[in-house]
Amino acid sequence: MLNPSTHLLIIEDDKGRKEYTLEESVYFDQEWSPTPEPAPLRTPKMKPMAKAPLQKAESTPNRLQIVSASGLNQDAIARLTQRLQSIQLSPNVNGFLVFEFYISKRLVQQLTINQKASSVKDQTVIEAIRRSLLTWHSPQATVDKVCLVIGIQP
């Protein structure tokens, strides 16, 4: 832990606590060495903050995937996939959604859903994905037309 107001580096491990002072002229992006002796090279063990035992989070596979995204590069697809996978989906929803839009100044514009090509009819899910798309900032500044096919597995 580094306390910038006092220029003090505190390292705690199973052997105890060590404090190192930093010289006033030290910048954080330059190399420095603590005084009087260097810090140990091994990583200190982390101590839990709460006394209650930690619960394991259930790992669920990502049900939502981008099947295709014409017009988007791999970086944009990866970022959009990560964003869309954070949406909480009802367990009984599955199928495909097809959206069309363009990107201008890194923002989604004129977003429409192709109702005929989409098999998901749950308006809550459609609206959640639509809101997420409309607030997404694309790494690509401009794309003339994007046809996005999203698959939701059961």
C-alpha positions as CSV (number, residue, x, y, z in Angstrom):
1,M,0.0,0.0,0.0
2,L,1.4,3.4,-1.0
3,N,0.3,6.4,0.9
4,P,1.2,9.4,-1.4
5,S,0.4,12.1,1.2
6,T,3.2,10.9,3.5
7,H,5.5,9.3,0.9
8,L,5.4,6.1,2.8
9,L,5.3,2.5,1.4
10,I,3.9,0.0,3.7
11,I,4.3,-3.8,3.1
12,E,2.6,-6.3,5.2
13,D,3.2,-10.1,5.0
14,D,3.2,-13.1,7.3
15,K,6.5,-11.9,8.9
16,G,5.0,-8.5,9.9
17,R,4.8,-5.0,8.7
18,K,7.6,-3.0,7.1
19,E,7.6,0.7,6.3
20,Y,9.7,2.5,3.8
21,T,10.0,6.2,3.2
22,L,10.4,7.7,-0.2
23,E,12.5,10.7,-1.0
24,E,10.6,13.9,-1.9
25,S,12.1,14.0,-5.5
26,V,10.9,10.5,-6.4
27,Y,8.4,10.3,-9.3
28,F,6.1,7.3,-9.5
29,D,7.0,6.5,-13.1
30,Q,10.7,6.3,-12.4
31,E,12.7,3.6,-10.7
32,W,13.2,4.1,-7.0
33,S,14.5,2.0,-4.1
34,P,13.1,2.1,-0.6
35,T,15.2,2.9,2.4
36,P,16.7,1.2,4.4
37,E,16.4,-2.1,2.6
38,P,14.6,-3.3,-0.6
39,A,11.1,-4.8,-0.3
40,P,10.9,-8.6,-0.4
41,L,10.3,-10.0,-3.9
42,R,7.6,-12.4,-2.9
43,T,4.0,-11.3,-3.0
44,P,2.4,-10.7,0.4
45,K,-0.6,-12.9,1.3
46,M,-3.9,-11.2,1.1
47,K,-6.0,-11.2,4.2
48,P,-9.8,-11.3,3.8
49,M,-11.6,-8.1,4.9
50,A,-14.8,-9.8,6.2
51,K,-15.0,-12.4,8.8
52,A,-17.8,-14.3,7.0
53,P,-16.6,-17.1,4.7
54,L,-16.6,-16.1,1.0
55,Q,-19.3,-17.7,-1.2
56,K,-18.3,-19.1,-4.5
57,A,-20.0,-17.4,-7.4
58,E,-21.8,-19.8,-9.7
59,S,-20.2,-19.7,-13.1
60,T,-22.7,-19.7,-15.9
61,P,-21.7,-19.9,-19.5
62,N,-22.4,-16.8,-21.6
63,R,-25.7,-17.5,-23.3
64,L,-25.5,-14.5,-25.5
65,Q,-23.1,-14.5,-28.5
66,I,-22.6,-12.4,-31.6
67,V,-23.2,-14.7,-34.5
68,S,-22.3,-12.1,-37.1
69,A,-21.7,-8.4,-37.3
70,S,-21.1,-7.2,-40.8
71,G,-19.2,-3.9,-40.9
72,L,-17.6,-4.2,-37.4
73,N,-13.9,-5.1,-36.9
74,Q,-12.8,-7.8,-34.5
75,D,-12.0,-5.3,-31.7
76,A,-15.5,-3.8,-32.0
77,I,-17.1,-7.2,-32.0
78,A,-15.1,-8.3,-28.9
79,R,-16.0,-5.1,-27.0
80,L,-19.7,-5.3,-28.0
81,T,-19.8,-9.0,-27.0
82,Q,-18.5,-8.2,-23.6
83,R,-21.0,-5.4,-23.1
84,L,-24.0,-7.5,-24.3
85,Q,-23.0,-10.5,-22.1
86,S,-23.4,-8.4,-19.0
87,I,-27.2,-8.1,-19.7
88,Q,-29.3,-10.3,-17.3
89,L,-31.5,-12.6,-19.4
90,S,-34.5,-14.6,-18.5
91,P,-33.7,-18.3,-18.5
92,N,-36.6,-19.2,-20.8
93,V,-35.4,-16.9,-23.6
94,N,-33.5,-18.3,-26.6
95,G,-33.2,-17.7,-30.3
96,F,-31.9,-15.0,-32.6
97,L,-32.2,-11.2,-32.8
98,V,-31.2,-9.2,-35.9
99,F,-30.5,-5.5,-35.6
100,E,-29.5,-3.0,-38.2
101,F,-27.9,0.3,-37.6
102,Y,-25.0,2.6,-38.6
103,I,-22.3,4.2,-36.5
104,S,-21.5,7.9,-36.6
105,K,-19.1,9.6,-34.2
106,R,-18.7,6.2,-32.4
107,L,-22.4,6.1,-31.5
108,V,-25.1,3.7,-32.8
109,Q,-27.6,5.6,-34.9
110,Q,-31.0,4.6,-36.5
111,L,-31.2,1.2,-34.7
112,T,-33.9,-1.1,-36.0
113,I,-34.8,-4.7,-35.3
114,N,-35.6,-7.0,-38.2
115,Q,-38.8,-8.6,-36.7
116,K,-39.1,-11.2,-39.5
117,A,-35.5,-12.5,-39.1
118,S,-35.6,-12.4,-35.3
119,S,-37.1,-15.4,-33.4
120,V,-36.9,-13.8,-29.9
121,K,-40.2,-12.0,-29.2
122,D,-39.6,-11.2,-25.5
123,Q,-40.0,-7.4,-25.4
124,T,-38.1,-7.0,-22.1
125,V,-35.0,-8.7,-23.6
126,I,-35.3,-6.8,-26.9
127,E,-35.5,-3.5,-25.0
128,A,-32.5,-4.3,-22.7
129,I,-30.3,-5.2,-25.7
130,R,-31.6,-2.1,-27.6
131,R,-30.7,0.2,-24.7
132,S,-27.3,-1.4,-24.4
133,L,-26.6,-0.9,-28.1
134,L,-27.8,2.7,-28.1
135,T,-25.4,3.6,-25.2
136,W,-22.4,1.7,-26.6
137,H,-19.4,3.7,-27.8
138,S,-17.8,1.9,-30.8
139,P,-14.1,1.8,-31.2
140,Q,-14.8,2.4,-34.9
141,A,-15.7,6.1,-35.5
142,T,-17.9,5.5,-38.6
143,V,-19.6,2.4,-40.1
144,D,-22.1,2.9,-43.0
145,K,-24.2,-0.2,-42.2
146,V,-24.1,-2.9,-39.5
147,C,-26.2,-6.0,-39.6
148,L,-25.8,-7.6,-36.2
149,V,-27.1,-11.1,-35.5
150,I,-27.2,-12.1,-31.8
151,G,-27.8,-15.6,-30.7
152,I,-29.2,-16.5,-27.2
153,Q,-28.7,-20.1,-26.1
154,P,-31.1,-21.8,-23.7
